[in-house]
Amino acid sequence: WYFPQLLNSYEGEKIYFDKLGYDFNNKESNDEIMKNQPNDVINEKINNELKLRFRMMQTILKSRVNVLPYINEQRLNKLNPPENLRIAIEKFGWNNKPITA
């Protein structure tokens, strides 16, 4: 299935940004990081991350398939994706999530 491949690729891009200390939810804190990196590399990485995030959200929303076997709550917290991807996974991707007491 397509989603696990997207997830693995996305994790690779996210690791790159995590090592830099880049925060997708806080643009102001990224200015200093951007100054110290080659502009073309950063732009390509940001573009890759955005494309992968969009494809993951699109796959979740269109397929209506449960992604819980591929990304559970623990893995989601470790990944710490931007808010829009987190919402897509939690509200639409976990459509068959078991209820725990």
C-alpha positions as CSV (number, residue, x, y, z in Angstrom):
1,W,0.0,0.0,0.0
2,Y,1.1,3.6,-0.7
3,F,0.8,5.1,2.8
4,P,3.7,3.2,4.5
5,Q,6.1,4.3,1.7
6,L,5.0,7.9,2.2
7,L,5.4,7.6,5.9
8,N,8.9,6.3,5.7
9,S,9.9,9.0,3.2
10,Y,8.3,11.7,5.4
11,E,10.2,10.4,8.5
12,G,13.5,10.7,6.6
13,E,12.8,14.3,5.7
14,K,11.5,15.1,9.2
15,I,14.7,13.6,10.8
16,Y,16.7,16.1,8.7
17,F,14.8,19.0,10.0
18,D,14.8,17.7,13.5
19,K,18.6,17.5,13.5
20,L,18.7,21.2,12.4
21,G,16.2,22.2,15.1
22,Y,13.7,23.4,12.5
23,D,10.1,23.7,13.7
24,F,7.4,23.8,11.1
25,N,4.9,25.3,13.6
26,N,7.2,28.3,14.4
27,K,8.5,30.1,11.4
28,E,10.1,32.9,13.4
29,S,12.5,30.6,15.2
30,N,13.7,29.1,11.9
31,D,15.3,32.3,10.5
32,E,18.7,31.7,12.2
33,I,18.7,28.0,11.0
34,M,17.9,29.1,7.5
35,K,20.9,31.5,7.4
36,N,23.3,28.7,8.2
37,Q,22.2,26.3,5.6
38,P,22.6,26.3,1.8
39,N,19.5,27.9,0.4
40,D,19.0,25.5,-2.4
41,V,19.3,22.4,-0.1
42,I,16.8,23.9,2.4
43,N,14.3,24.9,-0.3
44,E,14.5,21.4,-1.8
45,K,14.0,19.7,1.6
46,I,11.1,22.0,2.5
47,N,9.5,21.3,-0.9
48,N,10.0,17.5,-0.4
49,E,8.5,17.7,3.1
50,L,5.5,19.7,1.9
51,K,4.8,17.3,-1.1
52,L,5.0,14.2,1.2
53,R,2.8,15.8,3.8
54,F,0.2,16.7,1.2
55,R,0.3,13.2,-0.3
56,M,-0.1,11.6,3.1
57,M,-3.1,13.8,3.9
58,Q,-4.6,13.2,0.5
59,T,-4.2,9.5,0.8
60,I,-5.8,9.5,4.3
61,L,-8.7,11.6,3.2
62,K,-9.4,9.9,-0.1
63,S,-8.7,6.2,0.8
64,R,-10.7,6.1,4.1
65,V,-8.4,3.3,5.1
66,N,-7.3,2.8,8.7
67,V,-3.6,3.9,9.1
68,L,-3.4,2.8,12.7
69,P,-1.3,-0.3,11.8
70,Y,1.3,2.0,10.2
71,I,1.3,4.9,12.7
72,N,0.0,4.6,16.2
73,E,-0.2,7.3,18.8
74,Q,3.4,6.7,20.1
75,R,4.9,6.8,16.6
76,L,2.8,10.0,15.9
77,N,4.1,11.7,19.0
78,K,7.7,10.7,18.1
79,L,7.2,12.0,14.5
80,N,5.7,15.3,15.8
81,P,4.2,16.4,12.5
82,P,2.8,19.8,11.7
83,E,-0.7,20.3,13.1
84,N,-2.6,19.8,9.8
85,L,-1.0,16.3,9.3
86,R,-1.6,15.4,12.9
87,I,-5.3,16.3,12.6
88,A,-5.7,14.3,9.3
89,I,-4.1,11.2,11.0
90,E,-6.1,11.5,14.2
91,K,-9.5,12.3,12.8
92,F,-9.5,10.5,9.5
93,G,-6.7,8.0,9.5
94,W,-7.6,6.3,12.8
95,N,-11.2,5.5,11.8
96,N,-11.1,2.1,13.3
97,K,-9.0,2.9,16.4
98,P,-10.0,0.6,19.3
99,I,-11.4,2.4,22.4
100,T,-9.3,2.0,25.5
101,A,-10.5,2.6,29.0
